[in-house]
Amino acid sequence: MRTAFHLTSGDEDQQKTVLTIAENLSNDETIEMDDIVVVAQSKGIDPLTVGGTHSGTVESLMTEGIEFRACSNTLDMMDIEDGDLVEGVEKVSSGASELTRLQDDGYAYLRP
């Protein structure tokens, strides 16, 4: 099974919720997960930036195999450079198109 999380909120508690649910899903032994992706855009981009709120959690989750993707439209709009992203975060053309592709590839879509 594969799941894509959509992270758009600038609210720190909401961001933590998304990251916690992704981690819980990754650690749930009652379900076989092949891939977990978190796609961030808009104000949800902050945890994917170096020094951002919850960036340490993002780094930790990446070591567990959870992938993070950042919307390039958001990065441009917020003047965030590639070097400002946590190492290992993938930049994608747009959050919406990435989520559409993932869903077309059979990923479950979650937006907690």
C-alpha positions as CSV (number, residue, x, y, z in Angstrom):
1,M,0.0,0.0,0.0
2,R,1.1,3.6,-0.6
3,T,-0.1,6.8,1.0
4,A,0.4,10.5,0.2
5,F,-0.1,13.2,2.8
6,H,-0.9,16.7,1.8
7,L,0.7,19.3,4.1
8,T,-0.6,22.9,3.5
9,S,-1.2,24.4,7.0
10,G,1.1,27.0,8.6
11,D,-0.3,26.0,12.0
12,E,2.5,24.2,14.0
13,D,0.1,21.9,15.7
14,Q,-1.5,20.9,12.4
15,Q,2.0,20.3,10.9
16,K,2.9,18.1,13.9
17,T,-0.3,16.1,13.4
18,V,0.5,15.3,9.8
19,L,4.0,14.3,10.6
20,T,2.9,12.2,13.6
21,I,0.2,10.4,11.5
22,A,2.7,9.7,8.8
23,E,5.1,8.2,11.4
24,N,2.4,6.2,13.1
25,L,1.4,4.7,9.7
26,S,5.0,3.9,9.0
27,N,5.3,2.1,12.3
28,D,2.0,0.3,12.2
29,E,2.8,-3.4,11.9
30,T,-0.8,-4.3,11.1
31,I,-0.5,-2.9,7.6
32,E,2.2,-3.4,4.9
33,M,3.2,0.0,3.7
34,D,5.3,0.2,0.5
35,D,5.7,4.0,0.4
36,I,4.7,7.1,2.3
37,V,5.1,10.5,0.8
38,V,4.4,13.9,2.3
39,V,3.8,16.7,-0.3
40,A,4.1,20.2,1.1
41,Q,2.9,23.4,-0.4
42,S,1.8,26.8,0.7
43,K,2.4,27.5,4.4
44,G,3.0,23.8,5.0
45,I,6.4,24.1,3.4
46,D,8.1,25.4,6.6
47,P,8.9,22.0,8.2
48,L,10.8,21.1,5.0
49,T,13.1,24.0,5.4
50,V,16.4,24.1,7.3
51,G,15.7,25.5,10.7
52,G,11.9,25.3,10.1
53,T,9.5,24.2,12.8
54,H,9.6,20.4,12.9
55,S,12.5,20.2,10.4
56,G,14.2,17.8,12.9
57,T,11.2,15.5,12.7
58,V,11.3,15.7,8.9
59,E,14.9,14.6,9.0
60,S,14.2,11.8,11.4
61,L,11.2,10.5,9.3
62,M,13.4,10.6,6.2
63,T,15.7,8.1,7.8
64,E,12.7,5.8,8.4
65,G,12.0,5.9,4.6
66,I,9.2,8.6,4.5
67,E,9.7,10.8,1.4
68,F,9.1,14.6,1.4
69,R,8.3,16.6,-1.7
70,A,8.2,20.4,-1.9
71,C,6.1,22.4,-4.3
72,S,8.4,24.5,-6.6
73,N,5.6,27.1,-7.1
74,T,5.5,27.6,-3.3
75,L,9.3,27.9,-3.1
76,D,9.3,30.5,-5.8
77,M,6.4,32.5,-4.3
78,M,8.1,32.4,-0.8
79,D,11.6,33.1,-2.2
80,I,12.9,29.8,-0.7
81,E,16.1,28.5,-2.4
82,D,16.8,24.8,-3.0
83,G,19.6,25.1,-0.4
84,D,17.1,26.2,2.2
85,L,15.4,22.8,2.0
86,V,16.3,19.9,4.4
87,E,18.7,17.6,2.6
88,G,16.9,14.9,0.8
89,V,13.6,16.8,0.2
90,E,12.6,16.5,-3.5
91,K,11.4,19.6,-5.3
92,V,8.4,18.9,-7.6
93,S,6.8,21.1,-10.3
94,S,3.7,21.7,-8.2
95,G,2.1,20.2,-5.2
96,A,-1.2,19.7,-7.0
97,S,0.3,18.0,-10.0
98,E,2.4,15.7,-7.7
99,L,-0.6,14.7,-5.7
100,T,-2.6,14.1,-8.8
101,R,0.2,11.8,-10.2
102,L,0.5,9.9,-6.9
103,Q,-3.3,9.3,-6.7
104,D,-3.3,8.1,-10.4
105,D,-0.5,5.7,-9.4
106,G,-2.7,4.3,-6.6
107,Y,-1.6,6.2,-3.6
108,A,-4.3,6.9,-0.9
109,Y,-4.7,10.6,-0.3
110,L,-4.8,11.9,3.3
111,R,-5.1,15.5,4.4
112,P,-5.4,15.4,8.2
